[in-house]
Amino acid sequence: MTFFFHLHSGLRYLVLLSGVIALAFFAFAVATKRPFDKVGRILGASYSGLLQLQVLVGIAVLVTRGYYPALIGHIVMMVLAVGAIQGPLGATRRRLKSSGETPVGNEPRRAAPTYVPVLVGTLVSLALVVGGILAIRPGLFVSTAF
C-alpha cells in the first residue's frame, strides 16, 4: 500500500529536476534563437513522460490510500500541468513535420518551429506542479510520514 505513496513522493523530485533542466535549456534556446531540434524534443518528451508517469502513480495512490478533500486542488493542478506541457509539445511536433513538407500550390513553406511555445508550456506546467505540491504539503521538499 505504501509502495505507490513512496514512489509518488520520490518521483516528484525527478519531475521537478527534469522540468528545471528542460526550462533552462528552452530558455537558452530561445535566447540564442536556436531552431527546435532533436535535443529539445527529447528533453520535452522526458519531462512530459515523467509528469504523465507521476499522474498515473498518483491515481494508484488515490486507489490504494483513499481520498481526502485537500486532494482535489492537487489533482486538478497536476492534470492541468500535463496539458500545459503536452499541448505545446504536440503542436511543435506537428509544426516541425509540416515545415519540412513540400508546399501545395502557391502556399508558402511554413517556418520551422521555435522554442517559445514549449518554453511557455514548461514554465506554466512547472508553476502548476509547484502549486499542486503546495496544495497538499507545506513545502516543495517536505516529506510526510502519511
Number of C-alpha atoms within 10 A of each C-alpha: 10 12 11 18 19 17 14 20 19 13 17 19 13 15 22 18 13 19 25 16 15 26 22 14 18 26 18 14 19 18 11 9 12 14 14 20 15 9 11 20 17 12 18 26 17 16 25 25 15 19 28 19 15 22 18 13 19 19 15 17 20 16 12 14 14 9 11 8 8 11 16 14 15 20 18 12 21 25 17 16 27 24 17 21 26 23 14 20 23 14 14 21 16 12 16 18 13 16 16 12 10 11 12 8 6 6 8 10 13 15 12 15 21 20 25 18 18 29 24 17 23 28 21 17 25 23 14 21 25 18 18 23 23 16 17 15 15 11 11 16 12 10 12 9 6 7
